[in-house]
Amino acid sequence: MSSEKTRAENSKKALQKADFTGADLKGADLSSGVLIEACLKNADLTEADLSEADISSANFEGARLHRTLLYRSRGRNTNFSRAILTQANLVEANLVSADFGHANLSESDMEGADLKNAQLKNANLIDTNMTGAYLSNADLSGADFTNSYLIAADLSDSDLTGANFENAYLNHADLSGANLQKARNLTPDQIETTFINRETLFPDTIPIVWISDTEYEFGSR
């Protein structure tokens, strides 16, 4: 066991502003820990347990969090930019205003996570479960949702410009006020399963004609 891992586990309730830059924390038990404003940039937290931990405003930029448990963690304003979170568990995590720009979240489970106002620009969300996630006002521009589950997700007022929706499941997702301009591989069949309004912006490939405030039909291209 690395000395960094031992130190982290033994002091997990008092790791505010701790510096674990580049640290080997594979498999560390930091559950319910307090890591507010801690620096874990480029650290390896593969299969670590951060469930119910407070990681608010911590820095995980470029960190490896493969199969890491972040279940019900509190990560407001946390920086995960360019981090690897493949197969990670972020179920019901509070990640309001967190930064996942260019992060790899493929095959992760984010069901019920709170990502309001979060930054996920160009994030890899392939095969990700985002069922019931709260993503209102989030920046998801350029994100790749291929084969992802966005069932009943709240995407209202989010920026989805240039996002890839190939084979994404959008049943009952809320796209009210969302910006889908230049979105790729988005089909009318997918749109028909969602909630939209007049403020929802669509790519030119999907012309919408409003019949009333609540009814619409697809126009000809």
Contacts in CASP RR format, 6 or more apart in sequence:
PFRMAT RR
TARGET T0000
AUTHOR 0000-0000-0000
METHOD contacts of the structure
MODEL  1
MSSEKTRAENSKKALQKADFTGADLKGADLSSGVLIEACLKNADLTEADL
SEADISSANFEGARLHRTLLYRSRGRNTNFSRAILTQANLVEANLVSADF
GHANLSESDMEGADLKNAQLKNANLIDTNMTGAYLSNADLSGADFTNSYL
IAADLSDSDLTGANFENAYLNHADLSGANLQKARNLTPDQIETTFINRET
LFPDTIPIVWISDTEYEFGSR
2 23 0 8 1.000
2 24 0 8 1.000
2 25 0 8 1.000
4 20 0 8 1.000
4 23 0 8 1.000
4 24 0 8 1.000
4 25 0 8 1.000
5 23 0 8 1.000
5 24 0 8 1.000
5 25 0 8 1.000
5 26 0 8 1.000
5 27 0 8 1.000
5 28 0 8 1.000
8 15 0 8 1.000
8 18 0 8 1.000
8 20 0 8 1.000
8 23 0 8 1.000
8 25 0 8 1.000
8 28 0 8 1.000
8 30 0 8 1.000
9 28 0 8 1.000
9 29 0 8 1.000
9 30 0 8 1.000
11 18 0 8 1.000
12 29 0 8 1.000
12 30 0 8 1.000
12 31 0 8 1.000
12 32 0 8 1.000
12 33 0 8 1.000
12 34 0 8 1.000
12 35 0 8 1.000
12 53 0 8 1.000
13 32 0 8 1.000
13 33 0 8 1.000
13 34 0 8 1.000
14 34 0 8 1.000
15 30 0 8 1.000
15 33 0 8 1.000
15 34 0 8 1.000
15 35 0 8 1.000
15 38 0 8 1.000
16 34 0 8 1.000
16 35 0 8 1.000
16 36 0 8 1.000
16 37 0 8 1.000
16 38 0 8 1.000
17 36 0 8 1.000
17 37 0 8 1.000
17 38 0 8 1.000
17 39 0 8 1.000
18 35 0 8 1.000
18 38 0 8 1.000
18 39 0 8 1.000
19 38 0 8 1.000
19 39 0 8 1.000
20 38 0 8 1.000
20 39 0 8 1.000
20 40 0 8 1.000
20 43 0 8 1.000
21 39 0 8 1.000
21 40 0 8 1.000
21 41 0 8 1.000
21 42 0 8 1.000
21 43 0 8 1.000
22 40 0 8 1.000
22 41 0 8 1.000
22 42 0 8 1.000
22 43 0 8 1.000
22 44 0 8 1.000
22 63 0 8 1.000
23 40 0 8 1.000
23 43 0 8 1.000
23 44 0 8 1.000
24 43 0 8 1.000
24 44 0 8 1.000
25 40 0 8 1.000
25 43 0 8 1.000
25 44 0 8 1.000
25 45 0 8 1.000
25 48 0 8 1.000
26 44 0 8 1.000
26 45 0 8 1.000
26 46 0 8 1.000
26 47 0 8 1.000
26 48 0 8 1.000
27 45 0 8 1.000
27 46 0 8 1.000
27 47 0 8 1.000
27 48 0 8 1.000
27 49 0 8 1.000
28 45 0 8 1.000
28 48 0 8 1.000
28 49 0 8 1.000
29 48 0 8 1.000
29 49 0 8 1.000
30 48 0 8 1.000
30 49 0 8 1.000
30 50 0 8 1.000
30 53 0 8 1.000
31 49 0 8 1.000
31 50 0 8 1.000
31 51 0 8 1.000
31 52 0 8 1.000
31 53 0 8 1.000
31 69 0 8 1.000
32 51 0 8 1.000
32 52 0 8 1.000
32 53 0 8 1.000
33 50 0 8 1.000
33 52 0 8 1.000
33 53 0 8 1.000
33 54 0 8 1.000
34 53 0 8 1.000
34 54 0 8 1.000
35 50 0 8 1.000
35 53 0 8 1.000
35 54 0 8 1.000
35 55 0 8 1.000
35 58 0 8 1.000
36 54 0 8 1.000
36 55 0 8 1.000
36 56 0 8 1.000
36 57 0 8 1.000
36 58 0 8 1.000
37 56 0 8 1.000
37 57 0 8 1.000
37 58 0 8 1.000
37 59 0 8 1.000
38 55 0 8 1.000
38 58 0 8 1.000
38 59 0 8 1.000
39 58 0 8 1.000
39 59 0 8 1.000
40 58 0 8 1.000
40 59 0 8 1.000
40 60 0 8 1.000
40 63 0 8 1.000
41 59 0 8 1.000
41 60 0 8 1.000
41 61 0 8 1.000
41 62 0 8 1.000
41 63 0 8 1.000
42 61 0 8 1.000
42 62 0 8 1.000
42 63 0 8 1.000
43 60 0 8 1.000
43 63 0 8 1.000
43 64 0 8 1.000
44 63 0 8 1.000
44 64 0 8 1.000
45 60 0 8 1.000
45 63 0 8 1.000
45 64 0 8 1.000
45 65 0 8 1.000
45 68 0 8 1.000
46 64 0 8 1.000
46 65 0 8 1.000
46 66 0 8 1.000
46 67 0 8 1.000
46 68 0 8 1.000
47 66 0 8 1.000
47 67 0 8 1.000
47 68 0 8 1.000
48 65 0 8 1.000
48 68 0 8 1.000
48 69 0 8 1.000
49 68 0 8 1.000
49 69 0 8 1.000
50 68 0 8 1.000
50 69 0 8 1.000
50 70 0 8 1.000
50 73 0 8 1.000
51 69 0 8 1.000
51 70 0 8 1.000
51 71 0 8 1.000
51 72 0 8 1.000
51 73 0 8 1.000
51 89 0 8 1.000
52 71 0 8 1.000
52 72 0 8 1.000
52 73 0 8 1.000
52 74 0 8 1.000
53 70 0 8 1.000
53 73 0 8 1.000
53 74 0 8 1.000
54 73 0 8 1.000
54 74 0 8 1.000
54 75 0 8 1.000
55 70 0 8 1.000
55 73 0 8 1.000
55 74 0 8 1.000
55 75 0 8 1.000
55 78 0 8 1.000
56 74 0 8 1.000
56 75 0 8 1.000
56 76 0 8 1.000
56 77 0 8 1.000
56 78 0 8 1.000
57 75 0 8 1.000
57 76 0 8 1.000
57 77 0 8 1.000
57 78 0 8 1.000
58 75 0 8 1.000
58 78 0 8 1.000
58 79 0 8 1.000
59 78 0 8 1.000
59 79 0 8 1.000
60 78 0 8 1.000
60 79 0 8 1.000
60 80 0 8 1.000
60 83 0 8 1.000
61 79 0 8 1.000
61 80 0 8 1.000
61 81 0 8 1.000
61 82 0 8 1.000
61 83 0 8 1.000
62 81 0 8 1.000
62 82 0 8 1.000
62 83 0 8 1.000
62 84 0 8 1.000
63 80 0 8 1.000
63 83 0 8 1.000
63 84 0 8 1.000
64 83 0 8 1.000
64 84 0 8 1.000
65 80 0 8 1.000
65 83 0 8 1.000
65 84 0 8 1.000
65 85 0 8 1.000
65 88 0 8 1.000
66 84 0 8 1.000
66 85 0 8 1.000
66 86 0 8 1.000
66 87 0 8 1.000
66 88 0 8 1.000
67 86 0 8 1.000
67 87 0 8 1.000
67 88 0 8 1.000
67 89 0 8 1.000
68 85 0 8 1.000
68 88 0 8 1.000
68 89 0 8 1.000
69 88 0 8 1.000
69 89 0 8 1.000
70 88 0 8 1.000
70 89 0 8 1.000
70 90 0 8 1.000
70 93 0 8 1.000
71 89 0 8 1.000
71 90 0 8 1.000
71 91 0 8 1.000
71 92 0 8 1.000
71 93 0 8 1.000
72 91 0 8 1.000
72 92 0 8 1.000
72 93 0 8 1.000
72 94 0 8 1.000
73 90 0 8 1.000
73 93 0 8 1.000
73 94 0 8 1.000
74 93 0 8 1.000
74 94 0 8 1.000
75 93 0 8 1.000
75 94 0 8 1.000
75 95 0 8 1.000
75 96 0 8 1.000
75 98 0 8 1.000
76 94 0 8 1.000
76 95 0 8 1.000
76 96 0 8 1.000
76 97 0 8 1.000
76 98 0 8 1.000
77 96 0 8 1.000
77 97 0 8 1.000
77 98 0 8 1.000
77 99 0 8 1.000
78 95 0 8 1.000
78 98 0 8 1.000
78 99 0 8 1.000
79 98 0 8 1.000
79 99 0 8 1.000
80 98 0 8 1.000
80 99 0 8 1.000
80 100 0 8 1.000
80 101 0 8 1.000
80 103 0 8 1.000
81 99 0 8 1.000
81 100 0 8 1.000
81 101 0 8 1.000
81 102 0 8 1.000
81 103 0 8 1.000
81 119 0 8 1.000
82 101 0 8 1.000
82 102 0 8 1.000
82 103 0 8 1.000
83 100 0 8 1.000
83 103 0 8 1.000
83 104 0 8 1.000
84 103 0 8 1.000
84 104 0 8 1.000
85 100 0 8 1.000
85 103 0 8 1.000
85 104 0 8 1.000
85 105 0 8 1.000
85 108 0 8 1.000
86 104 0 8 1.000
86 105 0 8 1.000
86 106 0 8 1.000
86 107 0 8 1.000
86 108 0 8 1.000
87 106 0 8 1.000
87 107 0 8 1.000
87 108 0 8 1.000
88 105 0 8 1.000
88 108 0 8 1.000
88 109 0 8 1.000
89 108 0 8 1.000
89 109 0 8 1.000
90 108 0 8 1.000
90 109 0 8 1.000
90 110 0 8 1.000
90 113 0 8 1.000
91 109 0 8 1.000
91 110 0 8 1.000
91 111 0 8 1.000
91 112 0 8 1.000
91 113 0 8 1.000
92 111 0 8 1.000
92 112 0 8 1.000
92 113 0 8 1.000
92 114 0 8 1.000
93 110 0 8 1.000
93 113 0 8 1.000
93 114 0 8 1.000
94 113 0 8 1.000
94 114 0 8 1.000
95 113 0 8 1.000
95 114 0 8 1.000
95 115 0 8 1.000
95 118 0 8 1.000
96 114 0 8 1.000
96 115 0 8 1.000
96 116 0 8 1.000
96 117 0 8 1.000
96 118 0 8 1.000
97 116 0 8 1.000
97 117 0 8 1.000
97 118 0 8 1.000
97 119 0 8 1.000
98 115 0 8 1.000
98 118 0 8 1.000
98 119 0 8 1.000
99 118 0 8 1.000
99 119 0 8 1.000
100 118 0 8 1.000
100 119 0 8 1.000
100 120 0 8 1.000
100 123 0 8 1.000
101 119 0 8 1.000
101 120 0 8 1.000
101 121 0 8 1.000
101 122 0 8 1.000
101 123 0 8 1.000
102 121 0 8 1.000
102 122 0 8 1.000
102 123 0 8 1.000
103 120 0 8 1.000
103 123 0 8 1.000
103 124 0 8 1.000
104 123 0 8 1.000
104 124 0 8 1.000
105 123 0 8 1.000
105 124 0 8 1.000
105 125 0 8 1.000
105 128 0 8 1.000
106 124 0 8 1.000
106 125 0 8 1.000
106 126 0 8 1.000
106 127 0 8 1.000
106 128 0 8 1.000
107 126 0 8 1.000
107 127 0 8 1.000
107 128 0 8 1.000
108 128 0 8 1.000
108 129 0 8 1.000
109 128 0 8 1.000
109 129 0 8 1.000
110 128 0 8 1.000
110 129 0 8 1.000
110 130 0 8 1.000
110 133 0 8 1.000
111 129 0 8 1.000
111 130 0 8 1.000
111 131 0 8 1.000
111 132 0 8 1.000
111 133 0 8 1.000
112 130 0 8 1.000
112 131 0 8 1.000
112 132 0 8 1.000
112 133 0 8 1.000
112 134 0 8 1.000
113 130 0 8 1.000
113 133 0 8 1.000
113 134 0 8 1.000
114 133 0 8 1.000
114 134 0 8 1.000
115 133 0 8 1.000
115 134 0 8 1.000
115 135 0 8 1.000
115 138 0 8 1.000
116 134 0 8 1.000
116 135 0 8 1.000
116 136 0 8 1.000
116 137 0 8 1.000
116 138 0 8 1.000
117 136 0 8 1.000
117 137 0 8 1.000
117 138 0 8 1.000
118 135 0 8 1.000
118 138 0 8 1.000
118 139 0 8 1.000
119 138 0 8 1.000
119 139 0 8 1.000
120 138 0 8 1.000
120 139 0 8 1.000
120 140 0 8 1.000
120 143 0 8 1.000
121 139 0 8 1.000
121 140 0 8 1.000
121 141 0 8 1.000
121 142 0 8 1.000
121 143 0 8 1.000
122 141 0 8 1.000
122 142 0 8 1.000
122 143 0 8 1.000
123 140 0 8 1.000
123 143 0 8 1.000
123 144 0 8 1.000
124 143 0 8 1.000
124 144 0 8 1.000
125 143 0 8 1.000
125 144 0 8 1.000
125 145 0 8 1.000
125 148 0 8 1.000
126 144 0 8 1.000
126 145 0 8 1.000
126 146 0 8 1.000
126 147 0 8 1.000
126 148 0 8 1.000
127 146 0 8 1.000
127 147 0 8 1.000
127 148 0 8 1.000
128 145 0 8 1.000
128 148 0 8 1.000
128 149 0 8 1.000
129 148 0 8 1.000
129 149 0 8 1.000
130 148 0 8 1.000
130 149 0 8 1.000
130 150 0 8 1.000
130 153 0 8 1.000
131 149 0 8 1.000
131 150 0 8 1.000
131 151 0 8 1.000
131 152 0 8 1.000
131 153 0 8 1.000
132 151 0 8 1.000
132 152 0 8 1.000
132 153 0 8 1.000
132 154 0 8 1.000
133 150 0 8 1.000
133 153 0 8 1.000
133 154 0 8 1.000
134 153 0 8 1.000
134 154 0 8 1.000
135 153 0 8 1.000
135 154 0 8 1.000
135 155 0 8 1.000
135 158 0 8 1.000
136 154 0 8 1.000
136 155 0 8 1.000
136 156 0 8 1.000
136 157 0 8 1.000
136 158 0 8 1.000
137 156 0 8 1.000
137 157 0 8 1.000
137 158 0 8 1.000
138 155 0 8 1.000
138 158 0 8 1.000
138 159 0 8 1.000
139 158 0 8 1.000
139 159 0 8 1.000
140 155 0 8 1.000
140 158 0 8 1.000
140 159 0 8 1.000
140 160 0 8 1.000
140 163 0 8 1.000
141 159 0 8 1.000
141 160 0 8 1.000
141 161 0 8 1.000
141 162 0 8 1.000
141 163 0 8 1.000
142 160 0 8 1.000
142 161 0 8 1.000
142 162 0 8 1.000
142 163 0 8 1.000
142 164 0 8 1.000
143 160 0 8 1.000
143 163 0 8 1.000
143 164 0 8 1.000
144 163 0 8 1.000
144 164 0 8 1.000
145 163 0 8 1.000
145 164 0 8 1.000
145 165 0 8 1.000
145 166 0 8 1.000
145 168 0 8 1.000
146 164 0 8 1.000
146 165 0 8 1.000
146 166 0 8 1.000
146 167 0 8 1.000
146 168 0 8 1.000
146 185 0 8 1.000
147 166 0 8 1.000
147 167 0 8 1.000
147 168 0 8 1.000
148 168 0 8 1.000
148 169 0 8 1.000
149 168 0 8 1.000
149 169 0 8 1.000
150 168 0 8 1.000
150 169 0 8 1.000
150 170 0 8 1.000
150 173 0 8 1.000
151 169 0 8 1.000
151 170 0 8 1.000
151 171 0 8 1.000
151 172 0 8 1.000
151 173 0 8 1.000
152 171 0 8 1.000
152 172 0 8 1.000
152 173 0 8 1.000
153 170 0 8 1.000
153 173 0 8 1.000
153 174 0 8 1.000
154 173 0 8 1.000
154 174 0 8 1.000
155 173 0 8 1.000
155 174 0 8 1.000
155 175 0 8 1.000
155 178 0 8 1.000
156 174 0 8 1.000
156 175 0 8 1.000
156 176 0 8 1.000
156 177 0 8 1.000
156 178 0 8 1.000
157 176 0 8 1.000
157 177 0 8 1.000
157 178 0 8 1.000
158 178 0 8 1.000
158 179 0 8 1.000
159 178 0 8 1.000
159 179 0 8 1.000
160 178 0 8 1.000
160 179 0 8 1.000
160 180 0 8 1.000
160 183 0 8 1.000
161 179 0 8 1.000
161 180 0 8 1.000
161 181 0 8 1.000
161 182 0 8 1.000
161 183 0 8 1.000
162 181 0 8 1.000
162 182 0 8 1.000
162 183 0 8 1.000
162 184 0 8 1.000
163 180 0 8 1.000
163 183 0 8 1.000
163 184 0 8 1.000
164 183 0 8 1.000
164 184 0 8 1.000
164 185 0 8 1.000
165 183 0 8 1.000
165 184 0 8 1.000
165 185 0 8 1.000
165 186 0 8 1.000
165 187 0 8 1.000
165 190 0 8 1.000
166 184 0 8 1.000
166 185 0 8 1.000
167 185 0 8 1.000
168 190 0 8 1.000
170 190 0 8 1.000
170 191 0 8 1.000
170 193 0 8 1.000
170 194 0 8 1.000
171 193 0 8 1.000
171 194 0 8 1.000
172 193 0 8 1.000
172 194 0 8 1.000
172 195 0 8 1.000
173 193 0 8 1.000
173 194 0 8 1.000
173 195 0 8 1.000
174 194 0 8 1.000
174 195 0 8 1.000
175 191 0 8 1.000
175 194 0 8 1.000
175 195 0 8 1.000
175 196 0 8 1.000
175 200 0 8 1.000
176 195 0 8 1.000
176 196 0 8 1.000
176 197 0 8 1.000
176 199 0 8 1.000
176 200 0 8 1.000
177 196 0 8 1.000
177 197 0 8 1.000
177 199 0 8 1.000
177 200 0 8 1.000
177 201 0 8 1.000
178 196 0 8 1.000
178 200 0 8 1.000
178 201 0 8 1.000
179 201 0 8 1.000
180 186 0 8 1.000
180 200 0 8 1.000
180 201 0 8 1.000
180 202 0 8 1.000
180 203 0 8 1.000
180 206 0 8 1.000
181 201 0 8 1.000
181 202 0 8 1.000
181 203 0 8 1.000
182 203 0 8 1.000
183 202 0 8 1.000
183 203 0 8 1.000
184 203 0 8 1.000
186 202 0 8 1.000
186 203 0 8 1.000
186 205 0 8 1.000
186 206 0 8 1.000
187 206 0 8 1.000
188 206 0 8 1.000
188 218 0 8 1.000
191 202 0 8 1.000
191 206 0 8 1.000
196 208 0 8 1.000
196 216 0 8 1.000
197 213 0 8 1.000
198 210 0 8 1.000
198 213 0 8 1.000
200 208 0 8 1.000
202 208 0 8 1.000
204 221 0 8 1.000
205 221 0 8 1.000
206 218 0 8 1.000
207 218 0 8 1.000
207 219 0 8 1.000
207 220 0 8 1.000
207 221 0 8 1.000
208 216 0 8 1.000
208 217 0 8 1.000
208 218 0 8 1.000
208 219 0 8 1.000
209 216 0 8 1.000
209 217 0 8 1.000
209 218 0 8 1.000
209 219 0 8 1.000
210 216 0 8 1.000
211 217 0 8 1.000
END
